[in-house]
Amino acid sequence: MEGGSEELFNGFWPFMKRFLLLFLPLWVFLIGYSAGLNIIIAAILAGLSVSSVAIFENLKLRRENDFADDANNLIK
């Protein structure tokens, strides 16, 4: 169990997450390198791109939890 993240995007998130963690840094590095950035700077940006996947997952989980909490509230 991944703490509720398996339900994101109708259960497709675990596959998307693995794909993004593998290919996103490669894509960012290749885009940065082809744009003429220094190889070290392109590598640092590629490494930082991995954390964006985790940040996106946390934000999406918070948003869905807040939505579920709002749906459970009853005005009495």
GUDO-510261 format. One record per residue (C-alpha): residue number from 1; residue in one letter; x, y, z. Coordinates in Angstrom, 3 decimals, decimal comma. Layout:
REM residues N
<node resi="NUM" resn="a" px="X" py="Y" pz="Z"/>
...
REM end
This chain:
REM residues 76
<node resi="1" resn="m" px="0,000" py="0,000" pz="0,000"/>
<node resi="2" resn="e" px="1,185" py="3,485" pz="-0,808"/>
<node resi="3" resn="g" px="-1,054" py="5,412" pz="1,557"/>
<node resi="4" resn="g" px="-3,962" py="6,105" pz="-0,750"/>
<node resi="5" resn="s" px="-1,950" py="6,985" pz="-3,821"/>
<node resi="6" resn="e" px="-3,005" py="3,772" pz="-5,557"/>
<node resi="7" resn="e" px="-6,449" py="5,330" pz="-6,044"/>
<node resi="8" resn="l" px="-5,189" py="8,436" pz="-7,874"/>
<node resi="9" resn="f" px="-6,215" py="8,710" pz="-11,515"/>
<node resi="10" resn="n" px="-8,499" py="5,668" pz="-11,189"/>
<node resi="11" resn="g" px="-5,683" py="3,339" pz="-10,145"/>
<node resi="12" resn="f" px="-3,335" py="4,316" pz="-12,963"/>
<node resi="13" resn="w" px="-1,045" py="6,481" pz="-10,798"/>
<node resi="14" resn="p" px="1,367" py="3,730" pz="-9,590"/>
<node resi="15" resn="f" px="2,222" py="2,918" pz="-13,212"/>
<node resi="16" resn="m" px="2,479" py="6,592" pz="-14,174"/>
<node resi="17" resn="k" px="4,680" py="7,266" pz="-11,147"/>
<node resi="18" resn="r" px="7,142" py="4,534" pz="-12,045"/>
<node resi="19" resn="f" px="7,255" py="5,726" pz="-15,643"/>
<node resi="20" resn="l" px="7,778" py="9,354" pz="-14,618"/>
<node resi="21" resn="l" px="10,469" py="8,522" pz="-12,058"/>
<node resi="22" resn="l" px="12,363" py="6,672" pz="-14,769"/>
<node resi="23" resn="f" px="11,983" py="8,948" pz="-17,775"/>
<node resi="24" resn="l" px="11,346" py="12,481" pz="-16,441"/>
<node resi="25" resn="p" px="14,963" py="13,070" pz="-15,339"/>
<node resi="26" resn="l" px="16,202" py="11,751" pz="-18,683"/>
<node resi="27" resn="w" px="13,865" py="14,064" pz="-20,597"/>
<node resi="28" resn="v" px="14,790" py="17,084" pz="-18,481"/>
<node resi="29" resn="f" px="18,490" py="16,353" pz="-18,895"/>
<node resi="30" resn="l" px="18,224" py="15,936" pz="-22,656"/>
<node resi="31" resn="i" px="16,130" py="19,113" pz="-23,037"/>
<node resi="32" resn="g" px="18,569" py="21,092" pz="-20,897"/>
<node resi="33" resn="y" px="21,604" py="19,731" pz="-22,699"/>
<node resi="34" resn="s" px="20,125" py="20,359" pz="-26,134"/>
<node resi="35" resn="a" px="19,217" py="23,906" pz="-25,043"/>
<node resi="36" resn="g" px="22,913" py="24,562" pz="-24,507"/>
<node resi="37" resn="l" px="23,066" py="24,381" pz="-20,722"/>
<node resi="38" resn="n" px="26,220" py="23,219" pz="-19,030"/>
<node resi="39" resn="i" px="26,140" py="19,444" pz="-18,474"/>
<node resi="40" resn="i" px="26,402" py="19,883" pz="-14,684"/>
<node resi="41" resn="i" px="23,460" py="22,310" pz="-14,578"/>
<node resi="42" resn="a" px="21,395" py="20,017" pz="-16,808"/>
<node resi="43" resn="a" px="22,157" py="17,099" pz="-14,475"/>
<node resi="44" resn="i" px="21,171" py="19,092" pz="-11,383"/>
<node resi="45" resn="l" px="17,879" py="20,132" pz="-12,993"/>
<node resi="46" resn="a" px="17,233" py="16,513" pz="-13,956"/>
<node resi="47" resn="g" px="17,798" py="15,420" pz="-10,364"/>
<node resi="48" resn="l" px="15,469" py="18,109" pz="-9,063"/>
<node resi="49" resn="s" px="12,744" py="16,972" pz="-11,454"/>
<node resi="50" resn="v" px="12,366" py="13,701" pz="-9,531"/>
<node resi="51" resn="s" px="11,107" py="15,529" pz="-6,460"/>
<node resi="52" resn="s" px="8,392" py="17,219" pz="-8,530"/>
<node resi="53" resn="v" px="6,680" py="13,830" pz="-8,949"/>
<node resi="54" resn="a" px="6,522" py="13,336" pz="-5,175"/>
<node resi="55" resn="i" px="5,326" py="16,911" pz="-4,621"/>
<node resi="56" resn="f" px="2,586" py="16,478" pz="-7,229"/>
<node resi="57" resn="e" px="1,486" py="13,221" pz="-5,563"/>
<node resi="58" resn="n" px="1,279" py="14,854" pz="-2,121"/>
<node resi="59" resn="l" px="-0,695" py="17,831" pz="-3,436"/>
<node resi="60" resn="k" px="-3,117" py="15,583" pz="-5,297"/>
<node resi="61" resn="l" px="-3,633" py="13,380" pz="-2,217"/>
<node resi="62" resn="r" px="-4,270" py="16,423" pz="-0,018"/>
<node resi="63" resn="r" px="-6,760" py="17,805" pz="-2,511"/>
<node resi="64" resn="e" px="-8,651" py="14,511" pz="-2,681"/>
<node resi="65" resn="n" px="-8,632" py="14,137" pz="1,110"/>
<node resi="66" resn="d" px="-9,967" py="17,671" pz="1,533"/>
<node resi="67" resn="f" px="-12,680" py="16,939" pz="-1,017"/>
<node resi="68" resn="a" px="-13,613" py="13,719" pz="0,812"/>
<node resi="69" resn="d" px="-13,714" py="15,561" pz="4,153"/>
<node resi="70" resn="d" px="-15,983" py="18,243" pz="2,696"/>
<node resi="71" resn="a" px="-18,307" py="15,558" pz="1,347"/>
<node resi="72" resn="n" px="-18,559" py="13,944" pz="4,789"/>
<node resi="73" resn="n" px="-19,559" py="17,147" pz="6,582"/>
<node resi="74" resn="l" px="-23,221" py="17,431" pz="7,504"/>
<node resi="75" resn="i" px="-24,955" py="20,590" pz="8,556"/>
<node resi="76" resn="k" px="-27,238" py="19,854" pz="11,473"/>
REM end
